[in-house]
Each structure stands twice: as C-alpha cells, then as structure tokens.
Amino acid sequence: MNFSELFKLSGLLGRFSPDGKCLASCVQYRLVVRDVNTLQILQLYTCLDQIQYIEWSSDSLFILCAMYKRGIVQVWSLEQPDWHCKIDEGSAGLVASCWSPDGRHILNTTEFHLRITVWSLCTKSVSYIKYPKACQQGIAFTKDGRYMAVAERRDCKDFISIFVCSDWQLLRHFDTETQDLFGIEWAPNGCVLAVWDTCLEYKVLLYSLDGRLLSTYRAYEWSLGVKSIAWSPSSQFLAIGSYDEKVRILNHVTWKKITEFEHPATVANTKTIVYKEVEKSPSVETERLSFPPTRALASSLFSTESKYDISQVPVSLQYIKPVADRANPKMGIGMLAFSPDNCFLATKNDNIPNAVWIWDIQKLKLFVVLEQLCAIQSFQWDPRQPRLAVCTGNSKVYLWSPAGCVSVQVPMEGDFQIVSLSWHSSGDSMALLSKDNFCLCYLEREEV
C-alpha cells in the first residue's frame, strides 16, 4: 500500500471524476483539478467566494461549485478552461445545488425552499418547480437518469412529483400518506420509490413509477422511527435502520419483513468473528536514538501502531447510553451500506459508536464485528469487490475483506486525522480526507 504526499483541502471537498481520470479538490475559493495517476495539476480555477459544495457532471466535462452564502453557482469546463458560467440566484438565495443526470442542467433550490430552478447550460432556458419540501433527501434521480422524483409540501400536505428528465415534463403528481415526509430514494432498477416519514412516525411507503402505493411498512408505533435507509444494488432488499437499534430487511416481492438484525452490546454467537483493534507501542532500536531525534524518528516514536486481535466470544462492546432529553439523540442505526456484490451489509449502531457490524446477506446472519479504539467516522465499500474501508478520526485506515482485517498507519508527519474517505471507481485507490488535508492511498490488487 502506497500513499501520496498531503495536499491542502477545505470543507472535505475532494471528489473523483465519474470517469476516474481526475480528482477535484477545494482550498477556500480555489478549485484544483489533478490527474489521478500523476497528481499533477491540470487546471486551477478561482471562484468568487469560499466554495461550499462541488459536484462533477456525469460525463466528467464540467464541475459545479456552489457558494451558498453568496447565492452563486459557478461552472467550469475541463475541455475549454476559458469558458465559464455563473448562475446568480439573487435575493432568492441558495441552499442546495446539483447536476441533472445529463450533465447539462443545474437544479438550484432557493432559500426557504420556495422553488427549484432548472438552468440549462445548452439553451440557457430556465424552468421552475414550485413548493419543494425542506427535508433531508427531497430530490431523487433514477440510476438510468430518466426520471426525477421531487418531494413537495403544499397546503400542509406532502406530495411527490415525478418528472421526465429529458424535457422536464411532469409525468405523475400524487399525495403521500405521510405526516411529515423526511426522504425519498429510488431502487437501483428505477421501478420503486421508497418514501419515509419523520422519525416521530415509523412509516415507509413504496410507490411505483406511476404513483401507485405498492406497500406500507410500519414496525412499531409511539416511539422514534426510521433513521436510515439503503437499497441493495440488485433492488431485491430494502434495509431500514431504526432508532430501536435494529435493521429490518424487506423483500421486493411482498415488501414484507424477511428478517431483522439486532445490535446488542454483547456479541454471544460463537460463529461471529470479532476483530478487536489493539494498540502496540512501536519498537525503537536504542542505538538509533539520537537526541534530539530526527523528525521522522520522532513521529514514529510517538505514533502508536495498532493491529487486530480476534476476540473470544462472548464479547462486550462499549455501549453509550443516549441523553434522552436532547434532540437527535446518538442512538439507533445511523449508517447502512450494502457491498456492490450484494453479499454483505455494513451497519453502525450509534449507541455502540466504536463498532462496525458486517452481515452476511445470503445467510441473513451476523458475520463479523470490527471493534475499533475510536468512534467510527465513515465507512465505504470498494466499488469492485467486497472490501470495506473504515476511518475513525485518527491517522489510520482500516480494511476488511472476507479474507481478514488490516490496520494501516498513514506515514505522514504531523497530525492527519482521517474523517472521511472515498474510493476511486477502479477500487485501486482511495482519497483519505481530513479537515485541512487529503492524500491518496494506492492499493495493490491482491491486498488484504
């Protein structure tokens, strides 16, 4: 495993292009585009203000930079560096911006969610979508890019409008049986739209493309409900993470629950492998000790390495009792992700912040638990194989695959605390992001 040098970064804004050739990163008001293989700077763009969000177009030819404070979006072209486009929402303000799937339209949501403005880069035409709902996930595109669903709120009721992305014509408009809709998500095959309610009301609704209600799922009442949702890549399963520390799996035929995964503080099943991260102090040969020690030696002296031990079951995990009288309590299933081959599901229970749970989807059983020394910040599956990368806010990156588990120290001087990571589409490298820096990590093919 090899690492690049550190590069400056602000706002955790580092993104690989969809074609995998470039890496865009932001430093305050500057946008830097590098070649992924050589890390040489291909383009350097200067924006009008500090960049708060970036997104590549689907064909990797354009980059959108949003400056929400100023209500401005700037678009840069990789093919024609001299060309550039500025969209100013003026007094309407700006709270969200994204590309349409064709990479030629930009959707801007104005302040107070008064409307969504659709700007065309080709014809310079403008369309408006009224009454978008202020919720966690209010716009969803099908994977093939043909349809867009928008959550709307009018007359104190929730609605969904489905648009055809080629000409922005309204295909369907229907009301939903939600108290206060919280998010929408298309199945990867684009046939079913999952809609879930606020956490105060446990309700998941499944709609077809033509607006028919296929099924309603409620696990319980009078308690905090849905916290996270994930579709399996095959669209066969819908995983629902709840505040009661359980994940429920619905099947795509009857939309009924086929199983539920519990996340107890004690792992008792002898067939579950529990990997526990343990610290080991670095060994330093005394004859190498010169005082004052060199910088490289000093950093290796004081950075503790870690490795994984396999724990004897039963294992008690570190459990945190949530503060009950605060909003957004740290409890329940906060993170969910299926592996790209559909075989595994990784979850995190916020009551047990240091553990990642990996479930075997074919056997519907708990397969592995990774118990870290620090709280899980982020995890993401390799897009090409069942391999999970985890970071915990220190200078290490952790990799799990069915073959085993490794902890890798990133060899950087100074304080490099990884709080987010993202895989390259090839699965051969990933970007490791801290608050102020990022580096690339290159993996050999047969690693882990």
HELIX and SHEET records of a PDB file:
HELIX    1   1 GLY A   90  ALA A   92  5                                   3    
HELIX    2   2 GLU A  111  HIS A  113  5                                   3    
HELIX    3   3 THR A  286  ARG A  288  5                                   3    
HELIX    4   4 ARG A  295  PHE A  302  1                                   8    
SHEET    1   A 3 ASN A   2  PHE A   3  0                                        
SHEET    2   A 3 ASN A 437  TYR A 442 -1                                        
SHEET    3   A 3 PHE A   7  LYS A   8 -1                                        
SHEET    1   B 4 ASN A   2  PHE A   3  0                                        
SHEET    2   B 4 ASN A 437  TYR A 442 -1                                        
SHEET    3   B 4 SER A 429  LEU A 433 -1                                        
SHEET    4   B 4 SER A 420  TRP A 423 -1                                        
SHEET    1   C 4 GLY A  14  PHE A  16  0                                        
SHEET    2   C 4 CYS A  22  VAL A  27 -1                                        
SHEET    3   C 4 ARG A  30  ASP A  35 -1                                        
SHEET    4   C 4 ILE A  41  THR A  46 -1                                        
SHEET    1   D 4 TYR A  53  TRP A  56  0                                        
SHEET    2   D 4 PHE A  62  MET A  67 -1                                        
SHEET    3   D 4 ILE A  72  SER A  77 -1                                        
SHEET    4   D 4 HIS A  84  ASP A  88 -1                                        
SHEET    1   E 4 ALA A  96  TRP A  99  0                                        
SHEET    2   E 4 HIS A 105  THR A 109 -1                                        
SHEET    3   E 4 ARG A 115  SER A 120 -1                                        
SHEET    4   E 4 VAL A 126  LYS A 130 -1                                        
SHEET    1   F 4 ILE A 139  PHE A 141  0                                        
SHEET    2   F 4 TYR A 147  ARG A 154 -1                                        
SHEET    3   F 4 LYS A 157  VAL A 164 -1                                        
SHEET    4   F 4 GLN A 169  ASP A 175 -1                                        
SHEET    1   G 4 LEU A 181  TRP A 186  0                                        
SHEET    2   G 4 VAL A 192  ASP A 197 -1                                        
SHEET    3   G 4 VAL A 204  SER A 208 -1                                        
SHEET    4   G 4 LEU A 213  TYR A 217 -1                                        
SHEET    1   H 4 VAL A 226  TRP A 231  0                                        
SHEET    2   H 4 PHE A 237  SER A 242 -1                                        
SHEET    3   H 4 LYS A 246  ASN A 251 -1                                        
SHEET    4   H 4 LYS A 257  GLU A 262 -1                                        
SHEET    1   I 2 THR A 266  VAL A 267  0                                        
SHEET    2   I 2 VAL A 315  SER A 316 -1                                        
SHEET    1   J 6 GLU A 305  ILE A 310  0                                        
SHEET    2   J 6 ILE A 273  LYS A 280 -1                                        
SHEET    3   J 6 LYS A 365  GLU A 371  1                                        
SHEET    4   J 6 ALA A 355  ASP A 360 -1                                        
SHEET    5   J 6 PHE A 344  ASN A 349 -1                                        
SHEET    6   J 6 ILE A 333  PHE A 338 -1                                        
SHEET    1   K 4 SER A 378  TRP A 381  0                                        
SHEET    2   K 4 LEU A 388  CYS A 391 -1                                        
SHEET    3   K 4 LYS A 396  SER A 401 -1                                        
SHEET    4   K 4 GLY A 404  GLN A 409 -1                                        
END                                                                             
